[in-house]
Amino acid sequence: MMQTKRFARRFAGALLCAVLLTGCAAQDPPEHAADTQTTAAETTVLRTTAPQTTAAPETVTAAETEPMQTGILSAAADIALTDTDGQGTHYRFSYGDAEYSAVYTPDNWKIIDSWKITVQADITLICEALSAEHPIHGADMVSYRDAEDLAFEWVQHNLAYQLLGDDSPWKKNAADVDLNPADQGKTVYDLYRDRLD
């Protein structure tokens, strides 16, 4: 439960950062955008007590305002992850009515067309299945990443895919997520900065 709340807070902060960046990237230098990212996790909402009366603004975190989406998976085994080449490299799994491909190379899972899977609860279960087959190291190259941590990275790639215009040269790369140590904990903004550097 605590990891789910942590994931939701990180996701909400990253989403707010992405929205702010798309609105102010042309006017503000990156340093200002980074400052906005760290303080934008809280939003102000008005709560109404009667049809024509509003209460004073109350500050709540974005994670508290959005319920967790329920997925179609109930366990990691539901995706029926299958080694298609017998070498532990090429895999197939089912999600909904579609089949997806995943490729494992040392410390990297590449999920083809990952942008099509958008429910965080299901993404976490898929990452649990992938991690059980081949764990991925953390950025420190000592620890191993858990399913929620991997799912956070996947969701950030999905956000990047949604935010990029169809004419962007980066859109095709954002369609497939690479779960690896180097991108652990990175938000959409961090991934964007990496591409610029």
DAKAWO-V106253 format. One record per backbone hydrogen bond with DSSP energy under -0.5 kcal/mol. NH is the residue of the N-H (numbers start at 1). CO is the residue of the C=O. If there is no record, write none. Layout:
nh->NH co->CO
nh->NH co->CO
This chain:
nh->5 co->1
nh->6 co->2
nh->7 co->3
nh->8 co->4
nh->9 co->5
nh->10 co->6
nh->11 co->7
nh->12 co->8
nh->13 co->9
nh->14 co->10
nh->15 co->11
nh->16 co->12
nh->17 co->13
nh->18 co->14
nh->19 co->15
nh->20 co->16
nh->21 co->17
nh->22 co->18
nh->23 co->19
nh->24 co->20
nh->25 co->21
nh->27 co->24
nh->28 co->24
nh->32 co->29
nh->33 co->29
nh->34 co->30
nh->35 co->31
nh->36 co->32
nh->37 co->33
nh->38 co->34
nh->39 co->35
nh->40 co->36
nh->42 co->39
nh->43 co->60
nh->45 co->43
nh->45 co->58
nh->49 co->53
nh->50 co->53
nh->53 co->50
nh->55 co->47
nh->58 co->45
nh->60 co->43
nh->60 co->58
nh->62 co->41
nh->64 co->61
nh->65 co->61
nh->65 co->62
nh->66 co->62
nh->78 co->75
nh->79 co->76
nh->80 co->77
nh->82 co->92
nh->84 co->82
nh->84 co->90
nh->85 co->90
nh->91 co->89
nh->91 co->102
nh->92 co->82
nh->93 co->100
nh->94 co->79
nh->95 co->98
nh->98 co->95
nh->100 co->93
nh->102 co->91
nh->103 co->110
nh->104 co->89
nh->105 co->103
nh->105 co->108
nh->108 co->105
nh->109 co->179
nh->110 co->103
nh->110 co->108
nh->111 co->109
nh->111 co->177
nh->112 co->101
nh->112 co->110
nh->114 co->111
nh->114 co->175
nh->115 co->175
nh->116 co->113
nh->117 co->114
nh->118 co->116
nh->120 co->118
nh->123 co->119
nh->124 co->120
nh->125 co->121
nh->126 co->122
nh->127 co->123
nh->128 co->124
nh->129 co->125
nh->130 co->126
nh->131 co->127
nh->132 co->128
nh->133 co->129
nh->134 co->130
nh->138 co->143
nh->141 co->138
nh->145 co->136
nh->150 co->146
nh->151 co->147
nh->152 co->148
nh->153 co->149
nh->154 co->150
nh->155 co->151
nh->156 co->152
nh->157 co->153
nh->158 co->154
nh->159 co->155
nh->160 co->156
nh->161 co->157
nh->162 co->158
nh->163 co->159
nh->164 co->160
nh->168 co->165
nh->171 co->168
nh->174 co->170
nh->175 co->171
nh->175 co->172
nh->176 co->173
nh->177 co->111
nh->179 co->109
nh->179 co->177
nh->180 co->178
nh->181 co->107
nh->183 co->180
nh->184 co->181
nh->186 co->183
nh->191 co->187
nh->192 co->188
nh->193 co->189
nh->194 co->190
nh->195 co->191
nh->196 co->192
nh->197 co->193
